[in-house]
Amino acid sequence: MTKKLYTCPYCKGEHETPGSFARCILDCEEKIKIEEEAKQKVKLAAEKEARYKEVIDAYENFEELRSKYVDDYGSFTFKTRSADIDMCNLILNSLGLI
C-alpha cells in the first residue's frame, strides 16, 4: 500500500501527513506575504524618490522663473489678496515648503 502524498501548491513540497501539509502551506503563505511587503516597500521608496525629484524640479523651475521676474521687474512678492495667498499656500504646500 502506498502512502498518499500531499503536495503544497506553493513550493510543491510533498508531505505524508495533512498536518505537515497544512504547516507547509501556512509557512509558504507567510513567506509570500513577507516578500510582497518587501516589494511594496521598495516600490514605495522608488515612488517617494521620484516624487521628491519632481518637487525639487518644480521648485528649481519656480526659483528660475522668480529670479528672471526679479531681474526684469526688480522684485517679487506675493499679492495680499486672499485668493492669491490661497494659491501661493497651495503651491508652497505642494512643494513641501509649508
ABEGO torsion letter per residue (X at the ends): XBBBBBBBAAAGBBBABAAAAAAAAAAAAAAAAAAAAAAAAAAAAAAAAAAAAAAAAAAAAAAAAAAAAAAAAGBBBBBABAAAAAAAAAAAAAAGAX
